[in-house]
Amino acid sequence: MLLGIYVLGKNIVFTTIATPYFWRGIAADLSVLALTCGVVILFMFPKTMKPTGFILIAFGVICVFYSSRAILNPTSLWQFFLSISSIVGGFKLLTDRQFGG
């Protein structure tokens, strides 16, 4: 599963714009904070807080696209097939309740 995420994720590059004004980096800071808080809420807090975690993650993703550029490098069909197969196969291995058939 991690191999699939690595193969697919190495073709995504996030860049920021360097600027002398301090308020231009606020959205980038908010995205990092929102994503971090959202992930912590999803994994550490009770189930009643999960919608808040998803909202924070969505807000963080919106801030990433608002404050920076996401560059998607070309991916070959073979790399895409390998990554999706690895993700789905790894997920199946992690969630399968029977071992050995």
C-alpha positions in Angstrom: 0.0 0.0 0.0 2.8 2.4 0.8 4.6 1.5 -2.5 1.4 2.6 -4.4 1.2 5.8 -2.4 4.9 6.5 -3.1 4.7 5.8 -6.8 1.6 8.0 -7.3 2.7 10.7 -4.8 6.2 11.3 -6.3 4.6 12.9 -9.3 2.8 15.6 -7.3 4.9 18.6 -6.4 3.7 21.5 -4.2 5.3 24.9 -4.7 4.9 28.2 -3.0 5.4 31.7 -4.2 8.2 33.6 -2.4 7.0 37.1 -1.6 8.2 39.8 0.8 4.7 40.4 2.2 3.9 38.5 5.4 0.2 37.9 4.6 0.9 35.9 1.5 2.1 32.9 3.6 -0.8 32.9 6.0 -2.9 30.5 3.7 0.1 28.1 3.5 0.5 28.2 7.3 -3.3 27.6 7.7 -3.2 24.7 5.4 -0.4 23.0 7.3 -2.1 23.6 10.7 -5.6 22.5 9.4 -4.2 19.3 7.9 -2.2 18.5 11.0 -5.1 19.2 13.3 -7.6 17.2 11.1 -5.3 14.2 11.0 -4.8 14.3 14.8 -8.5 14.6 15.4 -9.2 11.6 13.1 -6.8 9.3 14.8 -6.8 10.5 18.5 -10.2 11.8 19.3 -13.5 9.9 19.7 -15.8 9.1 16.7 -18.1 12.1 17.5 -15.2 14.4 16.5 -14.5 12.8 13.1 -16.7 15.2 11.0 -14.6 18.1 12.5 -11.4 16.3 11.4 -12.7 15.9 7.8 -13.8 19.5 7.7 -10.3 20.6 8.8 -8.7 18.4 6.2 -10.9 19.8 3.5 -10.2 23.3 4.6 -6.4 22.5 4.5 -6.7 21.1 1.0 -8.5 24.2 -0.2 -5.9 26.4 1.4 -3.1 24.4 -0.3 -4.7 25.1 -3.7 -5.4 28.7 -2.8 -1.9 29.6 -1.6 0.3 27.5 -3.7 0.6 25.6 -6.9 0.1 21.9 -7.2 2.1 20.5 -10.2 1.0 17.2 -11.4 3.8 15.6 -13.4 2.9 13.2 -16.2 2.4 9.6 -15.1 2.7 6.6 -17.4 -0.1 4.1 -17.6 2.2 1.5 -16.1 3.1 3.6 -13.1 -0.6 4.4 -12.5 -1.5 0.7 -12.8 1.3 -0.3 -10.4 0.3 2.3 -7.8 -3.4 1.6 -7.9 -2.7 -2.2 -7.8 -0.4 -1.7 -4.8 -2.9 0.5 -2.9 -5.8 -1.8 -3.5 -3.8 -5.0 -2.8 -2.3 -3.5 0.4 -5.7 -2.3 1.6 -7.1 -5.8 1.0 -4.2 -7.4 2.9 -4.8 -5.0 5.8 -8.6 -5.5 6.0 -8.8 -9.2 5.2 -10.0 -11.1 8.3 -8.9 -14.5 7.1 -5.3 -15.5 6.9 -4.4 -18.2 4.4 -7.6 -18.3 2.4 
